[in-house]
Amino acid sequence: MCSFMFLKFMMVLFNFFIFMGGLTLLALGIWVSSDGASLLQILRPFSKQSTQVVNVGFFCIVIGAALVLLGILGCYAAHKKSKCLLLTFASIMLIIFISEVATGVVALTYTSFAEGILRAWATPALQNQYGNDPAVTKLWNSTMTQLHCCGFSNYTDFMGSNFQNATGGSLPSICCRTNNNTCTPAQAEYSNVQGCFQQILMIIKENA
């Protein structure tokens, strides 16, 4: 009896987290759909793809709503001890699991494709807008500081950029492992700070 109550409690708790995750995703989707201007500002160099922000918002809304309904179904099935509802819930979870595995395989297969897409946005942004556009500069500074990375590939993404020309040949300080505020290309080459794309890939693989 105690073990059954424990399993029932764990299932309700599990579905509660699914429900809360769905609510979060739903709220994110509504925000992106109703106020995508800030994201469009950041994605401006990637003009063709930036038009898909609204589509991403609707996608988040659909997935979020599905998770909310799934969470409610799971909690209700556990509370009522309905075999039919529990079987339905288990079937849906199995389908989701298989879909996630398939998505992971596809994502690994098309990593190089994704890199090319992201590079098409990142390189022009670093060359032309970093240091000039506050939104782009803040985005990259935050990313490089938190991930301890430099540029998309490495420091060479800043070579010949508007930022380097405006600072007399210097690069962002995060690209050098020194205590100085200035960072020269020679220091950046010696420091050998990894690019942000590789850091993101490492994080994904470690948490996969």
MDTraj code that builds the backbone (N, CA, C; nanometers):
import mdtraj as md
import numpy as np

residues = "MET CYS SER PHE MET PHE LEU LYS PHE MET MET VAL LEU PHE ASN PHE PHE ILE PHE MET GLY GLY LEU THR LEU LEU ALA LEU GLY ILE TRP VAL SER SER ASP GLY ALA SER LEU LEU GLN ILE LEU ARG PRO PHE SER LYS GLN SER THR GLN VAL VAL ASN VAL GLY PHE PHE CYS ILE VAL ILE GLY ALA ALA LEU VAL LEU LEU GLY ILE LEU GLY CYS TYR ALA ALA HIS LYS LYS SER LYS CYS LEU LEU LEU THR PHE ALA SER ILE MET LEU ILE ILE PHE ILE SER GLU VAL ALA THR GLY VAL VAL ALA LEU THR TYR THR SER PHE ALA GLU GLY ILE LEU ARG ALA TRP ALA THR PRO ALA LEU GLN ASN GLN TYR GLY ASN ASP PRO ALA VAL THR LYS LEU TRP ASN SER THR MET THR GLN LEU HIS CYS CYS GLY PHE SER ASN TYR THR ASP PHE MET GLY SER ASN PHE GLN ASN ALA THR GLY GLY SER LEU PRO SER ILE CYS CYS ARG THR ASN ASN ASN THR CYS THR PRO ALA GLN ALA GLU TYR SER ASN VAL GLN GLY CYS PHE GLN GLN ILE LEU MET ILE ILE LYS GLU ASN ALA".split()
xyz = np.array([
    [0.0832, -0.1211, 0.0000],
    [0.0000, 0.0000, 0.0000],
    [0.0863, 0.1257, 0.0000],
    [0.1904, 0.1244, 0.0844],
    [0.2793, 0.2408, 0.0920],
    [0.3549, 0.2609, -0.0382],
    [0.3993, 0.1474, -0.0980],
    [0.4735, 0.1575, -0.2237],
    [0.3840, 0.2117, -0.3343],
    [0.2560, 0.1704, -0.3347],
    [0.1630, 0.2216, -0.4354],
    [0.1409, 0.3715, -0.4180],
    [0.1253, 0.4149, -0.2945],
    [0.1060, 0.5577, -0.2678],
    [0.2291, 0.6381, -0.3083],
    [0.3473, 0.5780, -0.2866],
    [0.4712, 0.6464, -0.3258],
    [0.4783, 0.6615, -0.4771],
    [0.4448, 0.5538, -0.5503],
    [0.4459, 0.5597, -0.6967],
    [0.3443, 0.6614, -0.7478],
    [0.2288, 0.6646, -0.6838],
    [0.1257, 0.7610, -0.7224],
    [0.1747, 0.9036, -0.6997],
    [0.2396, 0.9255, -0.5854],
    [0.2935, 1.0584, -0.5544],
    [0.4003, 1.0993, -0.6553],
    [0.4904, 1.0055, -0.6891],
    [0.5976, 1.0355, -0.7842],
    [0.5420, 1.0666, -0.9230],
    [0.4373, 0.9952, -0.9622],
    [0.3778, 1.0205, -1.0938],
    [0.3107, 1.1570, -1.0972],
    [0.2415, 1.1915, -0.9895],
    [0.1791, 1.3242, -0.9820],
    [0.2859, 1.4326, -0.9839],
    [0.3947, 1.4108, -0.9100],
    [0.5038, 1.5086, -0.9063],
    [0.5681, 1.5235, -1.0436],
    [0.5915, 1.4102, -1.1110],
    [0.6506, 1.4118, -1.2451],
    [0.5628, 1.4905, -1.3420],
    [0.4335, 1.4655, -1.3363],
    [0.3417, 1.5355, -1.4266],
    [0.3257, 1.6820, -1.3897],
    [0.3450, 1.7130, -1.2624],
    [0.3425, 1.8535, -1.2221],
    [0.4569, 1.9296, -1.2881],
    [0.5759, 1.8675, -1.2936],
    [0.6898, 1.9314, -1.3598],
    [0.6652, 1.9455, -1.5099],
    [0.6015, 1.8449, -1.5698],
    [0.5648, 1.8555, -1.7116],
    [0.4687, 1.9723, -1.7320],
    [0.3715, 1.9837, -1.6425],
    [0.2732, 2.0923, -1.6492],
    [0.3408, 2.2286, -1.6376],
    [0.4334, 2.2438, -1.5417],
    [0.5018, 2.3710, -1.5220],
    [0.5933, 2.4035, -1.6401],
    [0.6598, 2.2999, -1.6938],
    [0.7427, 2.3214, -1.8124],
    [0.6598, 2.3669, -1.9311],
    [0.5409, 2.3075, -1.9452],
    [0.4506, 2.3490, -2.0523],
    [0.4046, 2.4922, -2.0359],
    [0.3734, 2.5311, -1.9116],
    [0.3331, 2.6697, -1.8857],
    [0.4456, 2.7673, -1.9203],
    [0.5692, 2.7302, -1.8837],
    [0.6844, 2.8163, -1.9136],
    [0.7024, 2.8329, -2.0634],
    [0.6953, 2.7207, -2.1355],
    [0.7108, 2.7254, -2.2810],
    [0.5962, 2.8020, -2.3452],
    [0.4774, 2.7856, -2.2911],
    [0.3605, 2.8579, -2.3420],
    [0.3774, 3.0079, -2.3233],
    [0.4247, 3.0481, -2.2059],
    [0.4474, 3.1907, -2.1791],
    [0.5557, 3.2469, -2.2702],
    [0.6622, 3.1681, -2.2915],
    [0.7697, 3.2114, -2.3811],
    [0.7185, 3.2298, -2.5229],
    [0.6363, 3.1354, -2.5687],
    [0.5809, 3.1446, -2.7034],
    [0.4914, 3.2653, -2.7211],
    [0.4098, 3.2944, -2.6201],
    [0.3223, 3.4121, -2.6262],
    [0.4051, 3.5396, -2.6300],
    [0.5137, 3.5436, -2.5483],
    [0.5994, 3.6627, -2.5466],
    [0.6673, 3.6840, -2.6812],
    [0.7219, 3.5761, -2.7389],
    [0.7906, 3.5877, -2.8679],
    [0.6932, 3.6304, -2.9768],
    [0.5715, 3.5759, -2.9740],
    [0.4728, 3.6080, -3.0775],
    [0.4218, 3.7508, -3.0661],
    [0.4069, 3.7991, -2.9427],
    [0.3503, 3.9326, -2.9231],
    [0.4546, 4.0431, -2.9231],
    [0.5793, 4.0096, -2.8858],
    [0.6842, 4.1116, -2.8778],
    [0.8153, 4.0535, -2.9287],
    [0.8185, 4.0244, -3.0593],
    [0.9407, 3.9701, -3.1180],
    [1.0360, 4.0771, -3.1669],
    [1.0066, 4.2038, -3.1384],
    [1.0898, 4.3133, -3.1900],
    [1.2326, 4.3052, -3.1378],
    [1.2473, 4.2712, -3.0088],
    [1.3824, 4.2649, -2.9513],
    [1.4633, 4.1527, -3.0139],
    [1.3984, 4.0378, -3.0384],
    [1.4689, 3.9277, -3.1039],
    [1.5010, 3.9615, -3.2486],
    [1.4085, 4.0277, -3.3155],
    [1.4338, 4.0679, -3.4541],
    [1.5506, 4.1650, -3.4619],
    [1.5656, 4.2495, -3.3598],
    [1.6772, 4.3437, -3.3557],
    [1.8099, 4.2684, -3.3491],
    [1.8130, 4.1644, -3.2663],
    [1.9353, 4.0852, -3.2519],
    [1.9626, 4.0046, -3.3780],
    [1.8564, 3.9509, -3.4405],
    [1.8722, 3.8651, -3.5579],
    [1.8701, 3.9427, -3.6886],
    [1.8806, 4.0748, -3.6814],
    [1.8706, 4.1580, -3.8011],
    [1.9695, 4.1193, -3.9106],
    [2.0974, 4.0853, -3.8808],
    [2.1884, 4.0469, -3.9881],
    [2.1439, 3.9204, -4.0586],
    [2.0674, 3.8372, -3.9898],
    [2.0208, 3.7102, -4.0451],
    [1.8780, 3.7294, -4.0937],
    [1.8604, 3.8277, -4.1839],
    [1.7287, 3.8812, -4.2164],
    [1.6290, 3.7755, -4.2623],
    [1.6714, 3.6821, -4.3452],
    [1.5774, 3.5830, -4.3961],
    [1.5248, 3.4938, -4.2841],
    [1.6164, 3.4559, -4.1936],
    [1.5755, 3.3677, -4.0858],
    [1.5035, 3.4423, -3.9740],
    [1.5277, 3.5742, -3.9610],
    [1.4648, 3.6492, -3.8523],
    [1.3142, 3.6573, -3.8697],
    [1.2666, 3.6399, -3.9925],
    [1.1227, 3.6426, -4.0163],
    [1.0542, 3.5198, -3.9581],
    [1.1320, 3.4190, -3.9172],
    [1.0746, 3.2975, -3.8619],
    [1.0515, 3.3071, -3.7114],
    [1.0832, 3.4228, -3.6497],
    [1.0679, 3.4368, -3.5050],
    [0.9239, 3.4121, -3.4628],
    [0.8285, 3.4686, -3.5382],
    [0.6874, 3.4501, -3.5049],
    [0.6500, 3.3030, -3.5141],
    [0.7035, 3.2326, -3.6174],
    [0.6763, 3.0901, -3.6311],
    [0.7290, 3.0128, -3.5114],
    [0.8470, 3.0513, -3.4624],
    [0.9030, 2.9880, -3.3431],
    [0.8112, 3.0114, -3.2235],
    [0.7558, 3.1329, -3.2145],
    [0.6631, 3.1639, -3.1061],
    [0.5407, 3.0739, -3.1088],
    [0.4816, 3.0560, -3.2264],
    [0.3654, 2.9682, -3.2385],
    [0.4021, 2.8234, -3.2077],
    [0.5226, 2.7833, -3.2486],
    [0.5699, 2.6477, -3.2201],
    [0.5787, 2.6251, -3.0692],
    [0.6338, 2.7241, -2.9981],
    [0.6438, 2.7151, -2.8515],
    [0.5058, 2.7091, -2.7871],
    [0.4117, 2.7859, -2.8423],
    [0.2753, 2.7851, -2.7884],
    [0.2121, 2.6471, -2.8042],
    [0.2279, 2.5884, -2.9225],
    [0.1689, 2.4563, -2.9487],
    [0.2303, 2.3502, -2.8580],
    [0.3650, 2.3485, -2.8510],
    [0.4327, 2.2492, -2.7670],
    [0.3991, 2.2717, -2.6201],
    [0.3985, 2.3988, -2.5776],
    [0.3657, 2.4301, -2.4389],
    [0.2251, 2.3858, -2.4023],
    [0.1289, 2.4133, -2.4908],
    [-0.0096, 2.3725, -2.4649],
    [-0.0213, 2.2205, -2.4577],
    [0.0520, 2.1508, -2.5459],
    [0.0499, 2.0041, -2.5448],
    [0.1060, 1.9489, -2.4139],
    [0.2142, 2.0103, -2.3645],
    [0.2732, 1.9654, -2.2379],
    [0.1800, 1.9926, -2.1202],
    [0.1120, 2.1074, -2.1230],
    [0.0156, 2.1391, -2.0167],
    [-0.0949, 2.0338, -2.0128],
    [-0.1504, 2.0016, -2.1305],
    [-0.2564, 1.9006, -2.1370],
    [-0.2051, 1.7633, -2.0944],
    [-0.0807, 1.7318, -2.1353],
    [-0.0217, 1.6034, -2.0971],
    [-0.0024, 1.5944, -1.9461],
    [0.0421, 1.7044, -1.8861],
    [0.0596, 1.7072, -1.7409],
    [-0.0721, 1.6886, -1.6670],
    [-0.1764, 1.7559, -1.7162],
    [-0.3094, 1.7423, -1.6547],
    [-0.3604, 1.5991, -1.6690],
    [-0.3406, 1.5411, -1.7895],
    [-0.3844, 1.4031, -1.8136],
    [-0.3143, 1.3062, -1.7199],
    [-0.1829, 1.3228, -1.7041],
    [-0.1073, 1.2333, -1.6174],
    [-0.1499, 1.2436, -1.4720],
    [-0.1686, 1.3659, -1.4239],
    [-0.2113, 1.3863, -1.2846],
    [-0.3507, 1.3276, -1.2609],
    [-0.4397, 1.3517, -1.3562],
    [-0.5767, 1.3019, -1.3422],
    [-0.5797, 1.1492, -1.3461],
    [-0.4993, 1.0909, -1.4376],
    [-0.4945, 0.9447, -1.4492],
    [-0.4401, 0.8814, -1.3222],
    [-0.3362, 0.9427, -1.2644],
    [-0.2783, 0.8897, -1.1408],
    [-0.3758, 0.9033, -1.0244],
    [-0.4474, 1.0139, -1.0206],
    [-0.5412, 1.0376, -0.9105],
    [-0.6617, 0.9432, -0.9178],
    [-0.7132, 0.9218, -1.0397],
    [-0.8320, 0.8382, -1.0574],
    [-0.7982, 0.6897, -1.0712],
    [-0.6699, 0.6575, -1.0880],
    [-0.6249, 0.5182, -1.1058],
    [-0.6935, 0.4528, -1.2255],
    [-0.7104, 0.5319, -1.3317],
    [-0.7773, 0.4827, -1.4524],
    [-0.6763, 0.4113, -1.5421],
    [-0.6997, 0.2811, -1.5675],
    [-0.6080, 0.2046, -1.6521],
    [-0.6058, 0.2594, -1.7945],
    [-0.7222, 0.2986, -1.8443],
    [-0.7309, 0.3507, -1.9813],
    [-0.6508, 0.4798, -1.9954],
    [-0.6679, 0.5711, -1.8994],
    [-0.5953, 0.6981, -1.9049],
    [-0.4459, 0.6779, -1.8833],
    [-0.4104, 0.5862, -1.7937],
    [-0.2685, 0.5581, -1.7692],
    [-0.2033, 0.4982, -1.8933],
    [-0.2765, 0.4101, -1.9625],
    [-0.2238, 0.3512, -2.0855],
    [-0.2077, 0.4577, -2.1929],
    [-0.3053, 0.5479, -2.2017],
    [-0.2957, 0.6585, -2.2980],
    [-0.1759, 0.7467, -2.2675],
    [-0.1586, 0.7783, -2.1398],
    [-0.0451, 0.8612, -2.0975],
    [0.0877, 0.7927, -2.1293],
    [0.0970, 0.6622, -2.0989],
    [0.2204, 0.5875, -2.1255],
    [0.2506, 0.5828, -2.2750],
    [0.1466, 0.5674, -2.3564],
    [0.1656, 0.5636, -2.5023],
    [0.2180, 0.6966, -2.5542],
    [0.1617, 0.8059, -2.5029],
    [0.2071, 0.9393, -2.5446],
    [0.3519, 0.9615, -2.5042],
    [0.3874, 0.9212, -2.3818],
    [0.5248, 0.9369, -2.3346],
    [0.6215, 0.8546, -2.4188],
    [0.5794, 0.7351, -2.4604],
    [0.6638, 0.6513, -2.5455],
    [0.6866, 0.7172, -2.6809],
    [0.5805, 0.7745, -2.7361],
    [0.5929, 0.8443, -2.8646],
    [0.6875, 0.9634, -2.8520],
    [0.6749, 1.0378, -2.7417],
    [0.7629, 1.1528, -2.7188],
    [0.9075, 1.1078, -2.7058],
    [0.9304, 0.9978, -2.6330],
    [1.0664, 0.9462, -2.6150],
    [1.1283, 0.9068, -2.7487],
    [1.0519, 0.8341, -2.8301],
    [1.1022, 0.7930, -2.9618],
    [1.1309, 0.9155, -3.0485],
    [1.0437, 1.0153, -3.0408],
    [1.0632, 1.1382, -3.1188],
    [1.1896, 1.2113, -3.0756],
    [1.2154, 1.2144, -2.9439],
    [1.3356, 1.2816, -2.8939],
    [1.4618, 1.2103, -2.9404],
    [1.4598, 1.0771, -2.9375],
    [1.5755, 1.0008, -2.9853],
    [1.5997, 1.0284, -3.1329],
    [1.4909, 1.0267, -3.2114],
    [1.5038, 1.0537, -3.3550],
    [1.5544, 1.1952, -3.3798],
    [1.5048, 1.2904, -3.3012],
    [1.5500, 1.4292, -3.3143],
    [1.6975, 1.4421, -3.2817],
    [1.7420, 1.3709, -3.1778],
    [1.8835, 1.3741, -3.1408],
    [1.9725, 1.3201, -3.2509],
    [1.9295, 1.2114, -3.3144],
    [2.0071, 1.1533, -3.4245],
    [2.0156, 1.2510, -3.5410],
    [1.9026, 1.3121, -3.5741],
    [1.9004, 1.4099, -3.6839],
    [1.9874, 1.5306, -3.6503],
    [1.9815, 1.5763, -3.5242],
    [2.0605, 1.6927, -3.4825],
    [2.2095, 1.6654, -3.4949],
    [2.2523, 1.5454, -3.4545],
    [2.3937, 1.5102, -3.4665],
    [2.4349, 1.5001, -3.6130],
    [2.3439, 1.4490, -3.6956],
    [2.3741, 1.4334, -3.8382],
    [2.3925, 1.5681, -3.9063],
    [2.3128, 1.6653, -3.8658],
    [2.3143, 1.7950, -3.9330],
    [2.3866, 1.9033, -3.8530],
    [2.4815, 1.8607, -3.7676],
    [2.5580, 1.9583, -3.6902],
    [2.6351, 2.0530, -3.7812],
    [2.6980, 1.9971, -3.8844],
    [2.7750, 2.0812, -3.9764],
    [2.6839, 2.1763, -4.0524],
    [2.5635, 2.1298, -4.0854],
    [2.4671, 2.2160, -4.1535],
    [2.4267, 2.3321, -4.0631],
    [2.4012, 2.3001, -3.9348],
    [2.3651, 2.4043, -3.8383],
    [2.4789, 2.5031, -3.8198],
    [2.6022, 2.4512, -3.8197],
    [2.7178, 2.5397, -3.8050],
    [2.7247, 2.6390, -3.9201],
    [2.6986, 2.5909, -4.0420],
    [2.7005, 2.6798, -4.1579],
    [2.5936, 2.7873, -4.1499],
    [2.4741, 2.7488, -4.1034],
    [2.3646, 2.8444, -4.0887],
    [2.4004, 2.9515, -3.9860],
    [2.4510, 2.9074, -3.8695],
    [2.4858, 3.0016, -3.7629],
    [2.6027, 3.0902, -3.8024],
    [2.6983, 3.0322, -3.8744],
    [2.8141, 3.1112, -3.9171],
    [2.7713, 3.2229, -4.0119],
    [2.6702, 3.1945, -4.0955],
    [2.6209, 3.2954, -4.1899],
    [2.5633, 3.4159, -4.1175],
    [2.5134, 3.3948, -3.9948],
    [2.4647, 3.5066, -3.9138],
    [2.5751, 3.5666, -3.8280],
    [2.6555, 3.4801, -3.7647],
    [2.7527, 3.5265, -3.6654],
    [2.8653, 3.6085, -3.7265],
    [2.9205, 3.5631, -3.8377],
    [3.0366, 3.6313, -3.8954],
    [3.0067, 3.7756, -3.9350],
    [2.8981, 3.8035, -4.0105],
    [2.8678, 3.9442, -4.0415],
    [2.8392, 4.0272, -3.9170],
    [2.7752, 3.9651, -3.8159],
    [2.7445, 4.0388, -3.6929],
    [2.8719, 4.0801, -3.6211],
    [2.9692, 3.9894, -3.6116],
    [3.0958, 4.0203, -3.5445],
    [3.1792, 4.1185, -3.6254],
    [3.1748, 4.1072, -3.7557],
    [3.2557, 4.1936, -3.8409],
    [3.1999, 4.3357, -3.8485],
    [3.0688, 4.3474, -3.8583],
    [3.0094, 4.4780, -3.8887],
    [2.9347, 4.5439, -3.7729],
    [2.8775, 4.4642, -3.6834],
    [2.7890, 4.5222, -3.5821],
    [2.8437, 4.5186, -3.4401],
    [2.9357, 4.4270, -3.4113],
    [2.9907, 4.4204, -3.2760],
    [3.0648, 4.5501, -3.2444],
    [3.0294, 4.6130, -3.1343],
    [3.0891, 4.7402, -3.0950],
    [3.0096, 4.8600, -3.1415],
    [2.9226, 4.8402, -3.2406],
    [2.8392, 4.9491, -3.2920],
    [2.6932, 4.9337, -3.2499],
    [2.6415, 4.8134, -3.2635],
    [2.5026, 4.7855, -3.2278],
    [2.4979, 4.7380, -3.0826],
    [2.4322, 4.8135, -2.9924],
    [2.4297, 4.7767, -2.8499],
    [2.3698, 4.6386, -2.8243],
    [2.2631, 4.6035, -2.8974],
    [2.1975, 4.4744, -2.8744],
    [2.2888, 4.3586, -2.9119],
    [2.3521, 4.3690, -3.0292],
    [2.4433, 4.2636, -3.0747],
    [2.5648, 4.2549, -2.9835],
    [2.6196, 4.3706, -2.9456],
    [2.7375, 4.3737, -2.8581],
    [2.7070, 4.3113, -2.7226],
    [2.5923, 4.3467, -2.6656],
    [2.5543, 4.2921, -2.5349],
    [2.5335, 4.1415, -2.5428],
    [2.4701, 4.0954, -2.6504],
    [2.4459, 3.9525, -2.6687],
    [2.5764, 3.8750, -2.6742],
    [2.6717, 3.9234, -2.7559],
    [2.7986, 3.8524, -2.7709],
    [2.8848, 3.8632, -2.6458],
    [2.8860, 3.9788, -2.5818],
    [2.9643, 3.9933, -2.4580],
    [2.9142, 3.8981, -2.3503],
    [2.7829, 3.8885, -2.3378],
    [2.7246, 3.7981, -2.2388],
    [2.7574, 3.6529, -2.2707],
    [2.7456, 3.6165, -2.3992],
    [2.7744, 3.4789, -2.4410],
    [2.9204, 3.4439, -2.4176],
    [3.0116, 3.5323, -2.4608],
    [3.1546, 3.5040, -2.4486],
    [3.1994, 3.5005, -2.3030],
    [3.1403, 3.5872, -2.2199],
    [3.1786, 3.5904, -2.0783],
    [3.1314, 3.4657, -2.0051],
    [3.0070, 3.4258, -2.0300],
    [2.9509, 3.3114, -1.9573],
    [3.0104, 3.1794, -2.0043],
    [3.0403, 3.1675, -2.1328],
    [3.0934, 3.0418, -2.1860],
    [3.2455, 3.0415, -2.1948],
    [3.3082, 3.1544, -2.1602],
    [3.4549, 3.1672, -2.1677],
    [3.5049, 3.1308, -2.3081],
    [3.4453, 3.1966, -2.4071],
    [3.4805, 3.1699, -2.5458],
    [3.5035, 3.3016, -2.6183],
    [3.5518, 3.2917, -2.7408],
    [3.5842, 3.4111, -2.8192],
    [3.5326, 3.3956, -2.9612],
    [3.4423, 3.4837, -3.0022],
    [3.3898, 3.4803, -3.1376],
    [3.3082, 3.3549, -3.1650],
    [3.2843, 3.3282, -3.2924],
    [3.2106, 3.2078, -3.3307],
    [3.3060, 3.0899, -3.3438],
    [3.4135, 3.1088, -3.4221],
    [3.5152, 3.0039, -3.4373],
    [3.6314, 3.0264, -3.3416],
    [3.6847, 3.1491, -3.3422],
    [3.7914, 3.1917, -3.2506],
    [3.8145, 3.3414, -3.2719],
    [3.9291, 3.3899, -3.2262],
    [3.9564, 3.5342, -3.2338],
    [3.9619, 3.5868, -3.3766],
    [3.9862, 3.4993, -3.4749],
    [3.9993, 3.5452, -3.6141],
    [3.8693, 3.6046, -3.6678],
    [3.7569, 3.5756, -3.6020],
    [3.6296, 3.6339, -3.6459],
    [3.6281, 3.7854, -3.6298],
    [3.7161, 3.8374, -3.5426],
    [3.7229, 3.9823, -3.5202],
    [3.8304, 4.0503, -3.6053],
    [3.9103, 3.9726, -3.6762],
    [4.0177, 4.0309, -3.7560],
    [3.9596, 4.1119, -3.8721],
    [4.0009, 4.2371, -3.8821],
    [3.9512, 4.3252, -3.9868],
    [3.8118, 4.3780, -3.9615],
    [3.7595, 4.3567, -3.8413],
    [3.6234, 4.4009, -3.8093],
    [3.6199, 4.5500, -3.7779],
    [3.4995, 4.6051, -3.7746],
    [3.4832, 4.7456, -3.7369],
    [3.5327, 4.7702, -3.5949],
    [3.5131, 4.6714, -3.5068],
    [3.5586, 4.6854, -3.3684],
    [3.7105, 4.6947, -3.3620],
    [3.7791, 4.6089, -3.4364],
    [3.9256, 4.6117, -3.4346],
    [3.9787, 4.7421, -3.4927],
    [3.9170, 4.7894, -3.5985],
    [3.9605, 4.9157, -3.6586],
    [3.9366, 5.0333, -3.5649],
    [3.8260, 5.0293, -3.4907],
    [3.7930, 5.1404, -3.4005],
    [3.8805, 5.1420, -3.2756],
    [3.9345, 5.0255, -3.2380],
    [4.0165, 5.0170, -3.1159],
    [4.1658, 5.0130, -3.1457],
    [4.2027, 5.0452, -3.2676],
    [4.3446, 5.0480, -3.3016],
    [4.4088, 4.9115, -3.3107],
    [4.3328, 4.8118, -3.3499],
    [4.3877, 4.6774, -3.3684],
    [4.3614, 4.5820, -3.2542],
    [4.2953, 4.6281, -3.1487],
    [4.2687, 4.5416, -3.0332],
    [4.1466, 4.4527, -3.0582],
    [4.1423, 4.3436, -2.9843],
    [4.0305, 4.2504, -2.9876],
    [3.9589, 4.2541, -2.8524],
    [3.8391, 4.1963, -2.8409],
    [3.7727, 4.1896, -2.7100],
    [3.8619, 4.1223, -2.6062],
    [3.8633, 4.1739, -2.4853],
    [3.9550, 4.1247, -2.3818],
    [3.9314, 3.9786, -2.3471],
    [3.8096, 3.9288, -2.3678],
    [3.7790, 3.7892, -2.3372],
    [3.8582, 3.6939, -2.4259],
    [3.9082, 3.7446, -2.5391],
    [3.9831, 3.6599, -2.6317],
    [4.1261, 3.6351, -2.5850],
    [4.1673, 3.7013, -2.4776],
    [4.3033, 3.6850, -2.4249],
    [4.2975, 3.6465, -2.2780],
    [4.3824, 3.5537, -2.2401],
    [4.3925, 3.5148, -2.0986],
    [4.5008, 3.5987, -2.0319],
    [4.4762, 3.7287, -2.0241],
    [4.5718, 3.8205, -1.9626],
    [4.4981, 3.9118, -1.8661],
    [4.5738, 3.9815, -1.7836],
    [4.5154, 4.0766, -1.6885],
    [4.5005, 4.2156, -1.7483],
    [4.5515, 4.2335, -1.8697],
    [4.5441, 4.3640, -1.9354],
    [4.4073, 4.3831, -1.9999],
    [4.3685, 4.5092, -2.0145],
    [4.2429, 4.5409, -2.0821],
    [4.2561, 4.5280, -2.2330],
    [4.3791, 4.5412, -2.2834],
    [4.4018, 4.5303, -2.4273],
    [4.4308, 4.3855, -2.4646],
    [4.3900, 4.3500, -2.5844],
    [4.4112, 4.2137, -2.6338],
    [4.4534, 4.2223, -2.7796],
    [4.5781, 4.1917, -2.8070],
    [4.6299, 4.1971, -2.9434],
    [4.6094, 4.0624, -3.0119],
    [4.6134, 4.0589, -3.1454],
    [4.6008, 3.9308, -3.2154],
    [4.7062, 3.8289, -3.1726],
    [4.8288, 3.8764, -3.1459],
    [4.9347, 3.7845, -3.1021],
    [4.9008, 3.7231, -2.9664],
    [4.8493, 3.8055, -2.8749],
    [4.8100, 3.7547, -2.7433],
    [4.6917, 3.6584, -2.7544],
    [4.5989, 3.6907, -2.8441],
    [4.4824, 3.6044, -2.8634],
    [4.5235, 3.4687, -2.9202],
    [4.6186, 3.4707, -3.0130],
    [4.6674, 3.3450, -3.0702],
    [4.7367, 3.2608, -2.9639],
    [4.8141, 3.3260, -2.8780],
    [4.8841, 3.2553, -2.7707],
    [4.7850, 3.2007, -2.6674],
    [4.6814, 3.2780, -2.6367],
    [4.5819, 3.2351, -2.5372],
    [4.4986, 3.1173, -2.5866],
    [4.4745, 3.1149, -2.7187],
    [4.4024, 3.0030, -2.7814],
    [4.2667, 2.9760, -2.7143],
    [4.1876, 3.0826, -2.6976],
    [4.0531, 3.0683, -2.6412],
    [3.9609, 3.0092, -2.7474],
    [3.8858, 2.9071, -2.7116],
    [3.7987, 2.8402, -2.8070],
    [3.6837, 2.9294, -2.8520],
    [3.6321, 2.8982, -2.9720],
    [3.5157, 2.9694, -3.0223],
    [3.3893, 2.9264, -2.9495],
    [3.2878, 3.0099, -2.9549],
    [3.1642, 2.9838, -2.8803],
    [3.0865, 2.8652, -2.9362],
    [3.0955, 2.8416, -3.0670],
    [3.0222, 2.7290, -3.1246],
    [3.0730, 2.5975, -3.0677],
    [3.2050, 2.5827, -3.0566],
    [3.2621, 2.4607, -3.0001],
    [3.2245, 2.4447, -2.8533],
    [3.2207, 2.5558, -2.7806],
    [3.1825, 2.5500, -2.6396],
    [3.0375, 2.5044, -2.6241],
    [2.9502, 2.5572, -2.7102],
    [2.8091, 2.5180, -2.7052],
    [2.7936, 2.3700, -2.7378],
    [2.8684, 2.3223, -2.8384],
    [2.8643, 2.1805, -2.8733],
    [2.9094, 2.0937, -2.7565],
    [3.0150, 2.1362, -2.6872],
    [3.0651, 2.0612, -2.5721],
    [2.9598, 2.0530, -2.4617],
    [2.8915, 2.1643, -2.4361],
    [2.7876, 2.1665, -2.3325],
    [2.6730, 2.0727, -2.3694],
    [2.6337, 2.0751, -2.4976],
    [2.5254, 1.9880, -2.5434],
    [2.5642, 1.8414, -2.5283],
    [2.6877, 1.8064, -2.5671],
    [2.7327, 1.6672, -2.5576],
    [2.7443, 1.6217, -2.4126],
    [2.7893, 1.7116, -2.3242],
    [2.8037, 1.6759, -2.1826],
    [2.6692, 1.6531, -2.1154],
    [2.5662, 1.7222, -2.1640],
    [2.4343, 1.7116, -2.1008],
    [2.3367, 1.6270, -2.1813],
    [2.3878, 1.5660, -2.2889],
    [2.2992, 1.4845, -2.3735],
    [2.2639, 1.3525, -2.3042],
])
top = md.Topology()
chain = top.add_chain()
for i, resn in enumerate(residues, 1):
    res = top.add_residue(resn, chain, resSeq=i)
    for name in ("N", "CA", "C"):
        top.add_atom(name, md.element.get_by_symbol(name[0]), res)
traj = md.Trajectory(xyz[None], top)
